[in-house]
Amino acid sequence: MSSQSATSLRRQPASNSPSTRILSWGCYPKTAHLHVHKPAWNDQVPQILQAASPGSLLPYGLGRSYGDSCLNAGRELIDCRRLNRFLAFDESTGILRCESGVSLSDIVDMFLPKGWFLPVTPGTRFVTVGGAIANDVHGKNHHCAGTFGTHVSQIGLHRSNDGLVTCNAEYNADMLHATIGGLGLTGIIAWADIQLKRVAGPWIDAESIPFQSLTTFLDLSRESNDRFEYTVAWLDCFAGKSLRGIFFRGNHAGDAGRKFHPRRGPKLLFALPGWALNRYSVKAFNAAYYKLHARKPGATVVSYDRFFYPLDAIRQWNLIYGRQGFLQYQCVIPETNLEAFEELLDRIALSGMGSFLGVVKQFGLAPPAGMLSFPRPGLTIALDFAMRGERTLQLMQSLDEVVLESGGALYPAKDARMPPALFEASYPRWRSFVPYIDPKLSSSFWRRVTEAQAQ
């Protein structure tokens, strides 16, 4: 592997900083942490691990998990954002070695101009490599590329009791399988080898197609999966089981005969008042969004950032939901139980708490890359709901009933209140994962969903 070094950073000592509050992207729950460690170099991580008490630490990246899987209330975090160096890149194979604090945005900025892109990307580029592995993130191409972890061939893992461990298909393969989707609990990722993919340029041949039923959505998905690398749909949550929405699909394109200029959108500077997002404003937005795209369906060429990361154009868009924050509900429902999917949509519509960021995707048949990976065959839906106290929590509990009865699952990276029983049903192998947890690591999420069942 030929070396391609990142910009050198001056060596600084690790630092501990008291923090009254570190928030996840959903700004809920509100938690305080005892300390935040900020190592500048990987060789400082072992001393932090050795000095820690059992179950007191959790690695933290850019905080884009929506709930408490990136939080460790009342305990300590290791902020990995300064561990953000490119270590090597093989230009003949596209294998990149980088530290865990490198963001997906860093990778795109560095390597897209050279003709390489991420093998899998979620809906935001502001995620660290460590976070992408820990949550085994998925994207619009799951039906043909699987999850991010599928393209991670090797990692270096700091363990409090084993030192720096290399994990790949030949050595410590089980630990690699546990770390992918392992919620940051198996150790601190020092570096990872990621297989990038060749692309012709920063453009996407995209199409948008309106649909007005679940059957039409499924027909579009099945027809598109063989011809399009990327497929996803926006849906109008107020439409109920009729599932009105817009289906998007696309493939990488050439240079499109024009020069690419990255977008830099506006930034929200403060949380909007709670009344700004209500049943009427969300319903009006959904109707206008559908009408806009239904009026002009068809093919066009768009930039990759507009196609993959539309919300990144509004920096700190999470503040739209106000000071109380929001909850995202992402689940997967088996396709053998489409009645449950329709029931889920009906309950959301009847609640009057519809989301303007509803997304639905048909997962592919790729086997899970990690022991606790979320994607599995079925339909996944992701919805954002402004936090309105008990009313919102009751809606979530109502949706839980449908998911549990259908044999579905919830996504830990998006969760802030999943009950232990639903976690048990979603991830029945979690007890087999426990031996791989580093004894110095824990998280708010893990304690919430497992402590009662582990006793």
Secondary structure, 3 states (H helix, E strand, C coil): CCCCCCCCCCCCCCCEEEECCCCCCCCCCCCCEEEEECCCCHHHHHHHHHHCCCCCECEECCCCCCCCCCCCCCCEEEECCCCCCEEEEECCCCEEEEECCCEHHHHHHHHHHHCEECCCCCCCCCCEHHHHHHCCCCCCCHHHHCCHHHHEEEEEEEECCCEEEEEECCCCHHHHHHHCCCCCCCCEEEEEEEECEECCCCEEEEEEEEECCHHHHHHHHHHHHCCCCEEEEEECHHHHHHCCEEEEEEEEECCCCCCCCCCCCCECCCCCCHHHCCHHHHHHHHHHHHHHHHHCCEEEEEEHHHHHCHHHHCECHHHHHCCCCEEEEEEEECHHHHHHHHHHHHHHHHHCCCCCCCEEEEECCCCCCCCCCCCCCEEEEEEEEECCCHHHHHHHHHHHHHHHHHCCEECHHHCCCCCHHHHHHHCCCHHHHHHHCCCCECCHHHHHHHHHHHC
